[in-house]
Amino acid sequence: MRSILWSEPSKFDYWDNIDYLQREWTLTEVYAFIDKTNEVLDLLAKENLTFQPTNYKDTFQVPIIKQITLYYHINQNKDIELLRFWNNYQNPSKLRL
């Protein structure tokens, strides 16, 4: 089983998205986001799989929900490093991994 490592930006993004969902939507959407995130992280940790590659070396992306994409990196130890939970409505040129 691979380890999941959270970068500081990924922690900030994750909680920022939850705060937004709490302000603008309902608890149903908050729980759906949390559940879907947990499902994807479980898949990454347990399975030997990758999602869509990006232009960055050993870096991949997977949609969590329609509006939010997780970017992650596979490091030299084959651990998963979460980079960003990117809101897809933001300007893509501002994405820094």
Secondary structure, DSSP 8 states (H G I E B T S, - for coil): ---EEE-HHHHHHHHHHHHHHHHHS-HHHHHHHHHHHHHHHHHHHHS----EE-SSTTEEEEEEETTEEEEEEE-TTS-EEEEEEEETTS-GGG---
